[in-house]
Amino acid sequence: MVEQSEKEAKAFFIRAYFERLEGRARFAQELWEAGRKPEALLLACACIEAVANFHYFPNKESRYNFAKLLVEHGEVKFLKMIHPVALLDAIRGRSSQEPGIAEKLEPHLPLNPTRFMTRSQLEENLRQSFTEPEFQGLLAISTLGTVAAVAYKFLRNPLAHWGSEMTSVSFNGTELDGQSAPDVTFDMIHAALVNIIEYLGRISLETNRWFGHDLGGRVP
């Protein structure tokens, strides 16, 4: 009986937490419609970043967690796409931890600076060229080459740290399915946030564990 009441109490708090997040998502939409566009986008990004760091605990790399959550559970197709220049920057950025990785990988990457790639297209080009650990390592790096990671770098960061008024990211001259690529917009980020809240709330209630894992048992 005590154990059941504890589960019910925990479920109550989990439900209340995610209902509050839903309220923040609605408030972000209200801010946007009221013309407070930078504030609306910043709030949406902040909510995604917060729950991403909880969901992928104990990983503390916010940019990676932000992008990974959008890719895996945001359910917005364009945010999952890999931008060739961003991917190359991500690989070069790992060179300090893994010397020579850029030189080793770049010749095998299907890099066309005017076209996006899907993760499956990247996998097809690389699977036969590397060992399984190398292949899996590159796939992890590729998360930082997604449109989601670009949104973190060019929207979330400037809004949070520089007081930016920027509310979209454009990919001029880059194609997606033979057409000009769309901008990353508030509507995309907000739609992903709504999907993420629904997913994380559901798995938290189904498992009776915060974010499906209770942060490694660190919360009751």
C-alpha positions as protocol buffer text, in pm:
chain_id: "A"
residue {
  index: 1
  type: MET
  ca { x: 0 y: 0 z: 0 }
}
residue {
  index: 2
  type: VAL
  ca { x: 279 y: 243 z: 91 }
}
residue {
  index: 3
  type: GLU
  ca { x: 468 y: 158 z: -228 }
}
residue {
  index: 4
  type: GLN
  ca { x: 154 y: 216 z: -439 }
}
residue {
  index: 5
  type: SER
  ca { x: 86 y: 552 z: -274 }
}
residue {
  index: 6
  type: GLU
  ca { x: 447 y: 656 z: -338 }
}
residue {
  index: 7
  type: LYS
  ca { x: 409 y: 567 z: -706 }
}
residue {
  index: 8
  type: GLU
  ca { x: 88 y: 765 z: -727 }
}
residue {
  index: 9
  type: ALA
  ca { x: 250 y: 1065 z: -560 }
}
residue {
  index: 10
  type: LYS
  ca { x: 545 y: 1049 z: -797 }
}
residue {
  index: 11
  type: ALA
  ca { x: 312 y: 1025 z: -1097 }
}
residue {
  index: 12
  type: PHE
  ca { x: 130 y: 1334 z: -967 }
}
residue {
  index: 13
  type: PHE
  ca { x: 452 y: 1535 z: -960 }
}
residue {
  index: 14
  type: ILE
  ca { x: 564 y: 1404 z: -1300 }
}
residue {
  index: 15
  type: ARG
  ca { x: 230 y: 1501 z: -1451 }
}
residue {
  index: 16
  type: ALA
  ca { x: 242 y: 1844 z: -1290 }
}
residue {
  index: 17
  type: TYR
  ca { x: 594 y: 1907 z: -1422 }
}
residue {
  index: 18
  type: PHE
  ca { x: 506 y: 1825 z: -1780 }
}
residue {
  index: 19
  type: GLU
  ca { x: 181 y: 2019 z: -1761 }
}
residue {
  index: 20
  type: ARG
  ca { x: 389 y: 2319 z: -1656 }
}
residue {
  index: 21
  type: LEU
  ca { x: 614 y: 2262 z: -1957 }
}
residue {
  index: 22
  type: GLU
  ca { x: 309 y: 2250 z: -2180 }
}
residue {
  index: 23
  type: GLY
  ca { x: 209 y: 2584 z: -2032 }
}
residue {
  index: 24
  type: ARG
  ca { x: 548 y: 2730 z: -2118 }
}
residue {
  index: 25
  type: ALA
  ca { x: 513 y: 2604 z: -2474 }
}
residue {
  index: 26
  type: ARG
  ca { x: 175 y: 2776 z: -2498 }
}
residue {
  index: 27
  type: PHE
  ca { x: 323 y: 3092 z: -2350 }
}
residue {
  index: 28
  type: ALA
  ca { x: 601 y: 3086 z: -2610 }
}
residue {
  index: 29
  type: GLN
  ca { x: 333 y: 3074 z: -2880 }
}
residue {
  index: 30
  type: GLU
  ca { x: 150 y: 3365 z: -2717 }
}
residue {
  index: 31
  type: LEU
  ca { x: 471 y: 3569 z: -2703 }
}
residue {
  index: 32
  type: TRP
  ca { x: 533 y: 3501 z: -3072 }
}
residue {
  index: 33
  type: GLU
  ca { x: 182 y: 3605 z: -3170 }
}
residue {
  index: 34
  type: ALA
  ca { x: 216 y: 3920 z: -2958 }
}
residue {
  index: 35
  type: GLY
  ca { x: 527 y: 4021 z: -3151 }
}
residue {
  index: 36
  type: ARG
  ca { x: 778 y: 3926 z: -2880 }
}
residue {
  index: 37
  type: LYS
  ca { x: 954 y: 3699 z: -3125 }
}
residue {
  index: 38
  type: PRO
  ca { x: 1309 y: 3678 z: -2983 }
}
residue {
  index: 39
  type: GLU
  ca { x: 1169 y: 3609 z: -2636 }
}
residue {
  index: 40
  type: ALA
  ca { x: 936 y: 3341 z: -2773 }
}
residue {
  index: 41
  type: LEU
  ca { x: 1213 y: 3161 z: -2957 }
}
residue {
  index: 42
  type: LEU
  ca { x: 1451 y: 3185 z: -2664 }
}
residue {
  index: 43
  type: LEU
  ca { x: 1191 y: 3034 z: -2430 }
}
residue {
  index: 44
  type: ALA
  ca { x: 1127 y: 2746 z: -2668 }
}
residue {
  index: 45
  type: CYS
  ca { x: 1500 y: 2678 z: -2708 }
}
residue {
  index: 46
  type: ALA
  ca { x: 1558 y: 2699 z: -2332 }
}
residue {
  index: 47
  type: CYS
  ca { x: 1285 y: 2445 z: -2263 }
}
residue {
  index: 48
  type: ILE
  ca { x: 1431 y: 2203 z: -2518 }
}
residue {
  index: 49
  type: GLU
  ca { x: 1781 y: 2244 z: -2377 }
}
residue {
  index: 50
  type: ALA
  ca { x: 1666 y: 2189 z: -2019 }
}
residue {
  index: 51
  type: VAL
  ca { x: 1480 y: 1865 z: -2085 }
}
residue {
  index: 52
  type: ALA
  ca { x: 1753 y: 1744 z: -2323 }
}
residue {
  index: 53
  type: ASN
  ca { x: 2011 y: 1770 z: -2047 }
}
residue {
  index: 54
  type: PHE
  ca { x: 1781 y: 1577 z: -1814 }
}
residue {
  index: 55
  type: HIS
  ca { x: 1696 y: 1312 z: -2074 }
}
residue {
  index: 56
  type: TYR
  ca { x: 2056 y: 1243 z: -2173 }
}
residue {
  index: 57
  type: PHE
  ca { x: 2197 y: 1270 z: -1821 }
}
residue {
  index: 58
  type: PRO
  ca { x: 2485 y: 1239 z: -1730 }
}
residue {
  index: 59
  type: ASN
  ca { x: 2606 y: 1385 z: -2064 }
}
residue {
  index: 60
  type: LYS
  ca { x: 2664 y: 1754 z: -1996 }
}
residue {
  index: 61
  type: GLU
  ca { x: 2730 y: 1872 z: -2352 }
}
residue {
  index: 62
  type: SER
  ca { x: 2427 y: 2095 z: -2400 }
}
residue {
  index: 63
  type: ARG
  ca { x: 2467 y: 2154 z: -2773 }
}
residue {
  index: 64
  type: TYR
  ca { x: 2489 y: 1782 z: -2841 }
}
residue {
  index: 65
  type: ASN
  ca { x: 2195 y: 1700 z: -2612 }
}
residue {
  index: 66
  type: PHE
  ca { x: 1983 y: 1977 z: -2765 }
}
residue {
  index: 67
  type: ALA
  ca { x: 2048 y: 1857 z: -3119 }
}
residue {
  index: 68
  type: LYS
  ca { x: 2010 y: 1488 z: -3034 }
}
residue {
  index: 69
  type: LEU
  ca { x: 1672 y: 1540 z: -2868 }
}
residue {
  index: 70
  type: LEU
  ca { x: 1543 y: 1739 z: -3166 }
}
residue {
  index: 71
  type: VAL
  ca { x: 1669 y: 1472 z: -3406 }
}
residue {
  index: 72
  type: GLU
  ca { x: 1538 y: 1174 z: -3210 }
}
residue {
  index: 73
  type: HIS
  ca { x: 1208 y: 1304 z: -3074 }
}
residue {
  index: 74
  type: GLY
  ca { x: 1127 y: 1644 z: -3224 }
}
residue {
  index: 75
  type: GLU
  ca { x: 958 y: 1483 z: -3526 }
}
residue {
  index: 76
  type: VAL
  ca { x: 1046 y: 1774 z: -3757 }
}
residue {
  index: 77
  type: LYS
  ca { x: 1212 y: 1628 z: -4066 }
}
residue {
  index: 78
  type: PHE
  ca { x: 1422 y: 1929 z: -4166 }
}
residue {
  index: 79
  type: LEU
  ca { x: 1586 y: 1956 z: -3823 }
}
residue {
  index: 80
  type: LYS
  ca { x: 1717 y: 1600 z: -3869 }
}
residue {
  index: 81
  type: MET
  ca { x: 1896 y: 1679 z: -4194 }
}
residue {
  index: 82
  type: ILE
  ca { x: 2276 y: 1696 z: -4202 }
}
residue {
  index: 83
  type: HIS
  ca { x: 2429 y: 2012 z: -4341 }
}
residue {
  index: 84
  type: PRO
  ca { x: 2760 y: 1936 z: -4516 }
}
residue {
  index: 85
  type: VAL
  ca { x: 2947 y: 2243 z: -4394 }
}
residue {
  index: 86
  type: ALA
  ca { x: 2822 y: 2198 z: -4036 }
}
residue {
  index: 87
  type: LEU
  ca { x: 2928 y: 1833 z: -4045 }
}
residue {
  index: 88
  type: LEU
  ca { x: 3276 y: 1923 z: -4163 }
}
residue {
  index: 89
  type: ASP
  ca { x: 3303 y: 2187 z: -3890 }
}
residue {
  index: 90
  type: ALA
  ca { x: 3193 y: 1929 z: -3630 }
}
residue {
  index: 91
  type: ILE
  ca { x: 3457 y: 1681 z: -3748 }
}
residue {
  index: 92
  type: ARG
  ca { x: 3730 y: 1943 z: -3746 }
}
residue {
  index: 93
  type: GLY
  ca { x: 3617 y: 2046 z: -3401 }
}
residue {
  index: 94
  type: ARG
  ca { x: 3696 y: 1697 z: -3273 }
}
residue {
  index: 95
  type: SER
  ca { x: 4054 y: 1713 z: -3396 }
}
residue {
  index: 96
  type: SER
  ca { x: 4185 y: 1829 z: -3058 }
}
residue {
  index: 97
  type: GLN
  ca { x: 4047 y: 1514 z: -2891 }
}
residue {
  index: 98
  type: GLU
  ca { x: 4113 y: 1283 z: -3184 }
}
residue {
  index: 99
  type: PRO
  ca { x: 4411 y: 1409 z: -3388 }
}
residue {
  index: 100
  type: GLY
  ca { x: 4387 y: 1325 z: -3755 }
}
residue {
  index: 101
  type: ILE
  ca { x: 4016 y: 1239 z: -3751 }
}
residue {
  index: 102
  type: ALA
  ca { x: 3926 y: 1512 z: -4001 }
}
residue {
  index: 103
  type: GLU
  ca { x: 4193 y: 1405 z: -4250 }
}
residue {
  index: 104
  type: LYS
  ca { x: 4085 y: 1042 z: -4215 }
}
residue {
  index: 105
  type: LEU
  ca { x: 3714 y: 1102 z: -4259 }
}
residue {
  index: 106
  type: GLU
  ca { x: 3685 y: 1390 z: -4504 }
}
residue {
  index: 107
  type: PRO
  ca { x: 3780 y: 1190 z: -4817 }
}
residue {
  index: 108
  type: HIS
  ca { x: 3491 y: 953 z: -4748 }
}
residue {
  index: 109
  type: LEU
  ca { x: 3222 y: 1210 z: -4679 }
}
residue {
  index: 110
  type: PRO
  ca { x: 2970 y: 1282 z: -4954 }
}
residue {
  index: 111
  type: LEU
  ca { x: 3020 y: 1654 z: -4906 }
}
residue {
  index: 112
  type: ASN
  ca { x: 2833 y: 1877 z: -5144 }
}
residue {
  index: 113
  type: PRO
  ca { x: 2806 y: 2223 z: -4987 }
}
residue {
  index: 114
  type: THR
  ca { x: 2482 y: 2291 z: -5172 }
}
residue {
  index: 115
  type: ARG
  ca { x: 2284 y: 1982 z: -5062 }
}
residue {
  index: 116
  type: PHE
  ca { x: 2166 y: 1834 z: -4737 }
}
residue {
  index: 117
  type: MET
  ca { x: 2208 y: 1469 z: -4643 }
}
residue {
  index: 118
  type: THR
  ca { x: 1995 y: 1233 z: -4442 }
}
residue {
  index: 119
  type: ARG
  ca { x: 2153 y: 1017 z: -4175 }
}
residue {
  index: 120
  type: SER
  ca { x: 2084 y: 706 z: -4384 }
}
residue {
  index: 121
  type: GLN
  ca { x: 2265 y: 860 z: -4683 }
}
residue {
  index: 122
  type: LEU
  ca { x: 2563 y: 931 z: -4460 }
}
residue {
  index: 123
  type: GLU
  ca { x: 2558 y: 576 z: -4326 }
}
residue {
  index: 124
  type: GLU
  ca { x: 2552 y: 427 z: -4675 }
}
residue {
  index: 125
  type: ASN
  ca { x: 2863 y: 622 z: -4771 }
}
residue {
  index: 126
  type: LEU
  ca { x: 3063 y: 533 z: -4463 }
}
residue {
  index: 127
  type: ARG
  ca { x: 2971 y: 189 z: -4336 }
}
residue {
  index: 128
  type: GLN
  ca { x: 3210 y: 2 z: -4566 }
}
residue {
  index: 129
  type: SER
  ca { x: 3503 y: 239 z: -4513 }
}
residue {
  index: 130
  type: PHE
  ca { x: 3554 y: 218 z: -4136 }
}
residue {
  index: 131
  type: THR
  ca { x: 3564 y: -21 z: -3845 }
}
residue {
  index: 132
  type: GLU
  ca { x: 3246 y: -45 z: -3640 }
}
residue {
  index: 133
  type: PRO
  ca { x: 3383 y: 174 z: -3354 }
}
residue {
  index: 134
  type: GLU
  ca { x: 3498 y: 437 z: -3605 }
}
residue {
  index: 135
  type: PHE
  ca { x: 3162 y: 421 z: -3782 }
}
residue {
  index: 136
  type: GLN
  ca { x: 2965 y: 463 z: -3460 }
}
residue {
  index: 137
  type: GLY
  ca { x: 3193 y: 749 z: -3354 }
}
residue {
  index: 138
  type: LEU
  ca { x: 3126 y: 935 z: -3676 }
}
residue {
  index: 139
  type: LEU
  ca { x: 2752 y: 889 z: -3640 }
}
residue {
  index: 140
  type: ALA
  ca { x: 2775 y: 1046 z: -3295 }
}
residue {
  index: 141
  type: ILE
  ca { x: 2970 y: 1339 z: -3439 }
}
residue {
  index: 142
  type: SER
  ca { x: 2713 y: 1373 z: -3717 }
}
residue {
  index: 143
  type: THR
  ca { x: 2455 y: 1488 z: -3461 }
}
residue {
  index: 144
  type: LEU
  ca { x: 2656 y: 1810 z: -3439 }
}
residue {
  index: 145
  type: GLY
  ca { x: 2627 y: 1846 z: -3816 }
}
residue {
  index: 146
  type: THR
  ca { x: 2248 y: 1851 z: -3820 }
}
residue {
  index: 147
  type: VAL
  ca { x: 2020 y: 2146 z: -3880 }
}
residue {
  index: 148
  type: ALA
  ca { x: 1921 y: 2108 z: -3514 }
}
residue {
  index: 149
  type: ALA
  ca { x: 2281 y: 2178 z: -3408 }
}
residue {
  index: 150
  type: VAL
  ca { x: 2295 y: 2474 z: -3647 }
}
residue {
  index: 151
  type: ALA
  ca { x: 1985 y: 2611 z: -3473 }
}
residue {
  index: 152
  type: TYR
  ca { x: 2163 y: 2585 z: -3138 }
}
residue {
  index: 153
  type: LYS
  ca { x: 2467 y: 2769 z: -3268 }
}
residue {
  index: 154
  type: PHE
  ca { x: 2295 y: 3044 z: -3464 }
}
residue {
  index: 155
  type: LEU
  ca { x: 1968 y: 3088 z: -3274 }
}
residue {
  index: 156
  type: ARG
  ca { x: 1986 y: 2962 z: -2917 }
}
residue {
  index: 157
  type: ASN
  ca { x: 2337 y: 3092 z: -2843 }
}
residue {
  index: 158
  type: PRO
  ca { x: 2298 y: 3445 z: -2983 }
}
residue {
  index: 159
  type: LEU
  ca { x: 1956 y: 3482 z: -2822 }
}
residue {
  index: 160
  type: ALA
  ca { x: 2078 y: 3364 z: -2482 }
}
residue {
  index: 161
  type: HIS
  ca { x: 2418 y: 3532 z: -2468 }
}
residue {
  index: 162
  type: TRP
  ca { x: 2418 y: 3830 z: -2702 }
}
residue {
  index: 163
  type: GLY
  ca { x: 2066 y: 3968 z: -2688 }
}
residue {
  index: 164
  type: SER
  ca { x: 2019 y: 3884 z: -3054 }
}
residue {
  index: 165
  type: GLU
  ca { x: 1701 y: 3974 z: -3243 }
}
residue {
  index: 166
  type: MET
  ca { x: 1753 y: 3689 z: -3490 }
}
residue {
  index: 167
  type: THR
  ca { x: 1452 y: 3461 z: -3519 }
}
residue {
  index: 168
  type: SER
  ca { x: 1539 y: 3236 z: -3814 }
}
residue {
  index: 169
  type: VAL
  ca { x: 1835 y: 3075 z: -3990 }
}
residue {
  index: 170
  type: SER
  ca { x: 1863 y: 3068 z: -4369 }
}
residue {
  index: 171
  type: PHE
  ca { x: 2060 y: 2830 z: -4588 }
}
residue {
  index: 172
  type: ASN
  ca { x: 2101 y: 3039 z: -4899 }
}
residue {
  index: 173
  type: GLY
  ca { x: 2204 y: 2840 z: -5205 }
}
residue {
  index: 174
  type: THR
  ca { x: 2147 y: 2504 z: -5036 }
}
residue {
  index: 175
  type: GLU
  ca { x: 1903 y: 2253 z: -5180 }
}
residue {
  index: 176
  type: LEU
  ca { x: 1666 y: 2006 z: -5021 }
}
residue {
  index: 177
  type: ASP
  ca { x: 1490 y: 1760 z: -5250 }
}
residue {
  index: 178
  type: GLY
  ca { x: 1576 y: 1974 z: -5551 }
}
residue {
  index: 179
  type: GLN
  ca { x: 1430 y: 2292 z: -5405 }
}
residue {
  index: 180
  type: SER
  ca { x: 1568 y: 2579 z: -5200 }
}
residue {
  index: 181
  type: ALA
  ca { x: 1600 y: 2473 z: -4838 }
}
residue {
  index: 182
  type: PRO
  ca { x: 1355 y: 2629 z: -4593 }
}
residue {
  index: 183
  type: ASP
  ca { x: 1459 y: 2852 z: -4306 }
}
residue {
  index: 184
  type: VAL
  ca { x: 1473 y: 2723 z: -3951 }
}
residue {
  index: 185
  type: THR
  ca { x: 1185 y: 2908 z: -3790 }
}
residue {
  index: 186
  type: PHE
  ca { x: 1001 y: 2945 z: -3461 }
}
residue {
  index: 187
  type: ASP
  ca { x: 723 y: 2726 z: -3599 }
}
residue {
  index: 188
  type: MET
  ca { x: 969 y: 2439 z: -3650 }
}
residue {
  index: 189
  type: ILE
  ca { x: 1129 y: 2475 z: -3308 }
}
residue {
  index: 190
  type: HIS
  ca { x: 795 y: 2514 z: -3133 }
}
residue {
  index: 191
  type: ALA
  ca { x: 640 y: 2213 z: -3309 }
}
residue {
  index: 192
  type: ALA
  ca { x: 941 y: 2005 z: -3204 }
}
residue {
  index: 193
  type: LEU
  ca { x: 909 y: 2130 z: -2846 }
}
residue {
  index: 194
  type: VAL
  ca { x: 544 y: 2024 z: -2829 }
}
residue {
  index: 195
  type: ASN
  ca { x: 635 y: 1677 z: -2962 }
}
residue {
  index: 196
  type: ILE
  ca { x: 925 y: 1645 z: -2719 }
}
residue {
  index: 197
  type: ILE
  ca { x: 712 y: 1737 z: -2416 }
}
residue {
  index: 198
  type: GLU
  ca { x: 451 y: 1481 z: -2520 }
}
residue {
  index: 199
  type: TYR
  ca { x: 714 y: 1208 z: -2565 }
}
residue {
  index: 200
  type: LEU
  ca { x: 908 y: 1272 z: -2244 }
}
residue {
  index: 201
  type: GLY
  ca { x: 590 y: 1310 z: -2039 }
}
residue {
  index: 202
  type: ARG
  ca { x: 457 y: 983 z: -2175 }
}
residue {
  index: 203
  type: ILE
  ca { x: 768 y: 776 z: -2107 }
}
residue {
  index: 204
  type: SER
  ca { x: 804 y: 932 z: -1762 }
}
residue {
  index: 205
  type: LEU
  ca { x: 449 y: 832 z: -1667 }
}
residue {
  index: 206
  type: GLU
  ca { x: 467 y: 490 z: -1833 }
}
residue {
  index: 207
  type: THR
  ca { x: 784 y: 398 z: -1645 }
}
residue {
  index: 208
  type: ASN
  ca { x: 711 y: 606 z: -1333 }
}
residue {
  index: 209
  type: ARG
  ca { x: 1065 y: 736 z: -1375 }
}
residue {
  index: 210
  type: TRP
  ca { x: 1162 y: 1094 z: -1453 }
}
residue {
  index: 211
  type: PHE
  ca { x: 1264 y: 1105 z: -1823 }
}
residue {
  index: 212
  type: GLY
  ca { x: 1248 y: 725 z: -1826 }
}
residue {
  index: 213
  type: HIS
  ca { x: 1550 y: 675 z: -1600 }
}
residue {
  index: 214
  type: ASP
  ca { x: 1525 y: 896 z: -1289 }
}
residue {
  index: 215
  type: LEU
  ca { x: 1855 y: 1063 z: -1386 }
}
residue {
  index: 216
  type: GLY
  ca { x: 2044 y: 746 z: -1304 }
}
residue {
  index: 217
  type: GLY
  ca { x: 1856 y: 703 z: -978 }
}
residue {
  index: 218
  type: ARG
  ca { x: 1947 y: 1050 z: -850 }
}
residue {
  index: 219
  type: VAL
  ca { x: 1587 y: 1159 z: -803 }
}
residue {
  index: 220
  type: PRO
  ca { x: 1325 y: 963 z: -605 }
}
